[in-house]
Amino acid sequence: MPGNKITAERRQRHPDQLASLDVELVDSRAPLMTEPLAAVGIDWTCALVASCLPEEEPFPHVYDAMDGLLGAIAAAPSARRWAGAMANFERLLMQSLGYGGTLPLVGEDWPSVIAGLTANGAQLSRHLLTDRRRDILPARERMMDRFKRAVA
């Protein structure tokens, strides 16, 4: 399930042998998937990271920020408490991959958050979510629509 935190231990006796993997659930975010705002936030965060980060390359600061964002969503399913963190997470991800330059952090007031997310969306679609990765943009559009309805 997107957003769940797991630990995994890979075992292999010999290089020619198939490896086994023991997976254990550490933190389940499944109950949040019934909350509309929390669900779209988790879906978008996981889809963005999965489609943008290269495989087998460590990005510990992005992982830590993602864990913090998912924790904020779990602590306060109301988007007003974590939408700014979402905008800042998107910016961190873009900067980590060489895009976004020195974009300022987004504040907590709602107009600033929406403006920051809108600016991020343009940057993401232009630089990171081209060609096949563009397929994840509907998840972001759902999140933005729900944010706008939450404020209205």
C-alpha positions as CSV (number, residue, x, y, z in Angstrom):
1,M,0.0,0.0,0.0
2,P,1.4,3.4,-0.9
3,G,2.9,5.2,2.1
4,N,3.4,2.2,4.4
5,K,6.7,2.0,6.1
6,I,8.4,-1.4,6.0
7,T,11.8,-3.0,6.8
8,A,13.2,-5.6,4.5
9,E,16.1,-8.1,5.0
10,R,17.6,-9.7,1.9
11,R,19.3,-13.0,2.3
12,Q,21.4,-14.9,-0.1
13,R,23.9,-17.7,0.7
14,H,25.7,-17.8,-2.6
15,P,25.8,-15.3,-5.5
16,D,24.3,-18.0,-7.8
17,Q,21.4,-18.7,-5.4
18,L,18.0,-16.8,-5.5
19,A,17.8,-14.4,-2.7
20,S,14.9,-14.3,-0.2
21,L,13.4,-11.2,1.2
22,D,11.8,-10.9,4.7
23,V,9.5,-7.9,4.8
24,E,7.9,-6.5,8.0
25,L,5.4,-3.7,8.3
26,V,6.6,-0.9,10.6
27,D,4.0,1.7,10.1
28,S,0.7,1.3,8.3
29,R,-1.0,4.3,6.7
30,A,-3.9,2.2,5.3
31,P,-6.5,3.8,7.7
32,L,-5.6,7.2,6.1
33,M,-6.7,6.0,2.7
34,T,-10.4,6.6,3.8
35,E,-9.7,10.3,4.3
36,P,-10.0,12.0,0.9
37,L,-7.3,14.7,1.4
38,A,-4.8,12.4,3.2
39,A,-5.3,9.7,0.5
40,V,-4.5,12.1,-2.4
41,G,-1.5,13.5,-0.5
42,I,-0.1,10.0,0.1
43,D,-0.9,8.9,-3.5
44,W,0.8,11.9,-5.0
45,T,3.9,11.8,-2.8
46,C,4.5,8.1,-3.4
47,A,3.9,8.4,-7.2
48,L,6.2,11.4,-7.5
49,V,9.1,9.8,-5.7
50,A,8.7,6.4,-7.4
51,S,8.7,8.0,-10.8
52,C,11.4,10.6,-10.4
53,L,14.1,9.1,-8.2
54,P,16.6,6.9,-10.0
55,E,16.6,3.3,-8.8
56,E,19.4,2.1,-6.6
57,E,20.7,5.6,-5.9
58,P,20.4,6.8,-2.3
59,F,18.7,10.1,-1.5
60,P,18.6,9.9,2.3
61,H,17.5,13.5,2.7
62,V,14.6,13.0,0.3
63,Y,13.6,9.8,2.1
64,D,13.7,11.6,5.5
65,A,11.7,14.5,4.1
66,M,9.1,12.1,2.6
67,D,8.9,10.2,5.9
68,G,8.3,13.5,7.7
69,L,5.6,14.6,5.2
70,L,3.8,11.3,5.5
71,G,4.0,11.6,9.2
72,A,2.5,15.1,9.0
73,I,-0.3,13.8,6.9
74,A,-1.0,11.0,9.4
75,A,-0.9,13.4,12.3
76,A,-3.3,15.9,10.7
77,P,-5.3,14.6,7.8
78,S,-6.6,18.2,7.3
79,A,-4.6,19.6,4.4
80,R,-4.1,23.0,6.1
81,R,-1.6,21.4,8.4
82,W,0.6,19.7,5.8
83,A,0.0,21.3,2.4
84,G,2.9,23.7,2.9
85,A,5.1,20.8,3.7
86,M,4.0,19.2,0.5
87,A,5.0,22.2,-1.5
88,N,8.4,22.3,0.2
89,F,8.9,18.6,-0.3
90,E,8.2,19.0,-4.1
91,R,10.8,21.7,-4.1
92,L,13.4,19.6,-2.2
93,L,12.9,16.8,-4.7
94,M,13.4,19.1,-7.7
95,Q,16.5,20.6,-6.1
96,S,17.9,17.2,-5.3
97,L,17.6,16.2,-8.9
98,G,19.1,19.4,-10.2
99,Y,16.0,21.4,-10.9
100,G,14.3,24.3,-9.2
101,G,17.3,26.4,-8.3
102,T,16.9,28.3,-5.1
103,L,13.1,28.3,-4.8
104,P,12.1,29.9,-1.5
105,L,10.3,27.8,1.1
106,V,6.5,28.1,1.1
107,G,4.8,29.6,4.1
108,E,1.8,28.3,6.0
109,D,-0.8,30.7,4.8
110,W,-3.2,29.2,2.3
111,P,-2.7,31.6,-0.7
112,S,1.1,31.1,-0.4
113,V,0.7,27.4,-0.3
114,I,-1.5,27.3,-3.4
115,A,0.8,29.7,-5.3
116,G,3.8,27.5,-4.3
117,L,2.1,24.3,-5.4
118,T,1.0,25.9,-8.7
119,A,4.6,27.1,-9.4
120,N,5.9,23.6,-8.5
121,G,3.4,22.0,-10.9
122,A,4.7,24.0,-13.8
123,Q,8.3,23.1,-12.9
124,L,7.5,19.4,-12.4
125,S,5.7,19.0,-15.7
126,R,8.4,20.9,-17.6
127,H,11.4,19.2,-16.1
128,L,10.7,15.9,-14.3
129,L,7.3,14.6,-15.5
130,T,7.8,14.5,-19.2
131,D,7.0,11.6,-21.5
132,R,5.9,8.4,-19.7
133,R,6.1,10.0,-16.3
134,R,3.4,12.5,-17.2
135,D,0.9,9.7,-16.4
136,I,1.1,10.5,-12.7
137,L,0.0,14.1,-13.1
138,P,-3.8,13.2,-12.6
139,A,-2.9,12.3,-9.0
140,R,-1.5,15.8,-8.5
141,E,-4.5,17.4,-10.2
142,R,-6.9,15.5,-7.8
143,M,-4.8,16.7,-4.9
144,M,-5.0,20.3,-6.1
145,D,-8.7,20.1,-6.7
146,R,-9.3,18.8,-3.2
147,F,-7.1,21.5,-1.7
148,K,-9.1,24.2,-3.6
149,R,-12.4,22.7,-2.4
150,A,-11.2,22.5,1.2
151,V,-10.5,26.3,1.1
152,A,-13.7,27.3,-0.6
